[in-house]
Amino acid sequence: MPEQWEREIDDLLRRREGRLRGEPVSRRFARRGAPFASGLSGVLRSVLRRPPVEQFMIASIFLLVVSYPLQMLRIAPTLAYWAGVLSVLLFVLAIALSVAGHRRLDGRDSKRWRDRDISYGSTSPSMWSSLRSWFRRRRR
């Protein structure tokens, strides 16, 4: 019985190896690169899902990281210069958008959710206000 299992296993392995040898090179590369491609597409989707401020900041950092080796190795000094300039511009734009996004258009400082003002403060008086009112009552 074990000899029959060994023959069947060997036969299955031979068929599998024959199928893989007959597989075209392009399909082999596609099959082996599928995990890498899915991981890369997931990274791109997560980057594109972020707000523009974060995208500008990520692009700025990426351009800065690219421009340094180009400038140090003197591969393409003009490309490195323009990558550095664009990196600084994107960084300044990201900071400006971040600051501009925090300003209130209606002039109110209250936080709103579903057109209602919300407050995270407690409705009960604080310990200091309770102590102050107690001292004031004692003076009178």
N, C-alpha and C positions, 0 to 999 in steps of 0.2 A: 504493500500500500504506500509506504513512504517513497519508494522508487517511482511510482506513478505520479505522485505530487511533484517530485523533483523534475520529472520529464515535462509536466505541464507548466511548471514555473519557468524552466529553461525555454520552452516553446514560446511562452508569453514574452519573456525578455528578448528573445531573438526577433519576434515580430515587432516589438516596440522599437528596438534598435534599427531594424530595417526601415520602419516608417520614418524615424528621425533622420536617417541618412538620406532618404529620398525627399526630404523637406527642402524647399528652396531657401537660399541664404536670406532673402528678404523677410520671409516668414519667421525664420529663426531669430533674426535681429529684432523683429517686431514682438515676438513672444518673450524674448529675454529683456527687452527694454520696456515692456508694459508697466512693471511696477514703478520704474523711474518716471515714465511719462505721466502716470496717474498722480504720482507725488508732486511733480512739477505743475500739473494742471490744478491740483489742490492749493498749492502755494499761490499761484496766479489768481485763483478765485478768491482766496482770503485777502490778498492785497487789494484787489479791485472792489472788494466789499467794504473797505474802510472809507472813512470820510476823506475828502480831498486834502485836508490839511495834513493828515498822516501820509497820504500818497506823495505829496510834495516833499515832505520831510524824508521819506524813504528814498525817493529819487535823488534828493540832494546828497544824502549820505552815500548812495551808490555811485553817483558821479564823482564825488570826492575820493572815494576808494579807488575808482578807475583812473582818475587823473594823476594821483601820486606815482604809481608805478610807471605810467607813460612819461612823466616828467623826469623821474629818477633815471630810468633806463635810456632816456633820450630817443625813444622810438618815434614818437610823433609830438614834438614840442608844441606845435600850434594846436593840435587836437587836445592836448593836455591843458593848454591855457584856456581854450574855450569851454572845456568840460568843467574846469575850476570856476570860471565866471558864471556859467549856467548853474553850477551847484550853489554858489553864493546867492544868486538871484532867486532860485527856488526856495532856499532856506529863508530869505527875507520875506518872500511871498507867503510861505507857510506861517511864519510868525505873525505877519500882518493879518492874515485870514483868521488865525486863532484869536488874536486880540479883538478884531472886528466882530467875530462871532459871539463873543461874550457880552457885548453891549446890548442893552435892552432898547428896542425900537419904540416902545410905548412909554418909556421913562419910568416905569415902575420897577422897584427892586424886588417885588415879591415873586416867588416861584409859582408857576401855574401848571395845572394838569387838567386837561379836558375843560378848559375855560373856567376853572375855579382856582382861587388863591389857596395855596397850601402853606402850612407852617409846621416845622418840625419841633418847634419849641413846645414846652409843656404848658398846659392851661393853668396849672396850679402855680402860685407864686413861688419864687425861688427862696432859698434859705436866707439870703442876704436881705431880700425885701421883707420877709417875715420878721427878721430880727430888727430891721429899721422901724417897722411899724410898731413892734412891741416896745422898743425904747421910746418912741414918740408918745405912745399911750402912757408909759410910766412917767414921763416928764409932766404931763398935764395933770 
